[in-house]
Amino acid sequence: MTESVDSNRRILPWLVVALVVVLAAGGFVWMNREIQALQTATASHQDDPSVEQAKQTVAELQKAVQDVQAAQQKFADQLTDLQRKVAGEGGERKLMSDQLGSISARVDALASANAESVANTQPARRDQRTTR
């Protein structure tokens, strides 16, 4: 059971990294699509450069920038949440490691005490046999 917990704990940071990479790649693809759409829109508007079209293009660019900033903020918030979770799990892992070390020390102490008591009782039995 502890092996599966240990393997899950080892996999978790990699899953977090993979999630961040996937989110970043998705954001990158989405931004490139927005840029291509804007470039296509500006290329079609270059034929008739009027003031109204320039205003519309500027408005589209502002909207795209706002969308990109919103997506960037969303990714930053998600990354912060993931970092917070990973840090919390690191603390839990440390606590469990300390507890395991304490239990291991107790088991070692009990094992050595048991070995000493067995060693002390065997010579006494030998002495009893020789006196008969």
PyMOL commands that set and color helices and strands:
alter all, ss='L'
color gray80, all
select helices_A, chain A and resi 2-45+51-131
alter helices_A, ss='H'
color red, helices_A
deselect
rebuild
show_as cartoon
